[in-house]
């Protein structure tokens, strides 16, 4: 996960007055929009390539 971007997003979420869960969703959703994928999803893709 791009740590610098994540920190910036958390800071922006706090500034907007979001609670923890809402802020976490905001950060996760925004990172997904930028093309970031969680580790588990990356593993699944790698395994799919291996199986084909």
C-alpha positions as CSV (number, residue, x, y, z in Angstrom):
1,X,0.0,0.0,0.0
2,X,1.4,3.4,-0.9
3,X,2.1,4.6,2.7
4,X,2.5,8.3,1.8
5,X,-0.8,8.5,0.0
6,X,-2.5,6.5,2.8
7,X,-1.3,8.9,5.4
8,X,-2.6,11.8,3.4
9,X,-6.0,10.2,3.0
10,X,-6.3,9.5,6.7
11,X,-5.4,13.1,7.4
12,X,-8.0,14.3,5.0
13,X,-10.6,12.0,6.5
14,X,-9.9,13.3,10.0
15,X,-10.2,16.9,8.7
16,X,-13.6,16.0,7.3
17,X,-14.7,14.8,10.7
18,X,-15.2,11.1,9.8
19,X,-15.2,8.4,12.4
20,X,-12.8,5.5,12.3
21,X,-14.9,3.1,10.2
22,X,-16.1,5.7,7.8
23,X,-12.5,7.0,7.4
24,X,-11.2,3.5,6.8
25,X,-13.8,3.0,4.0
26,X,-12.8,6.4,2.5
27,X,-9.1,5.5,2.5
28,X,-9.8,1.9,1.1
29,X,-12.2,3.1,-1.6
30,X,-9.9,5.9,-2.7
31,X,-6.9,3.6,-2.9
32,X,-8.9,1.1,-5.0
33,X,-9.8,4.0,-7.4
34,X,-6.1,4.6,-7.9
35,X,-5.5,1.0,-8.9
36,X,-4.2,-0.4,-5.6
37,X,-5.2,-4.0,-4.7
38,X,-5.0,-5.8,-1.4
39,X,-2.4,-8.5,-0.9
40,X,-5.0,-11.3,-0.9
41,X,-6.4,-10.2,-4.2
42,X,-2.9,-10.0,-5.7
43,X,-2.3,-13.6,-4.6
44,X,-5.5,-14.8,-6.1
45,X,-4.5,-13.3,-9.5
46,X,-1.1,-14.9,-9.3
47,X,-2.7,-18.3,-8.5
48,X,-5.1,-18.0,-11.4
49,X,-2.2,-17.3,-13.8
50,X,-0.4,-20.4,-12.4
51,X,-3.5,-22.6,-12.9
52,X,-4.1,-21.7,-16.5
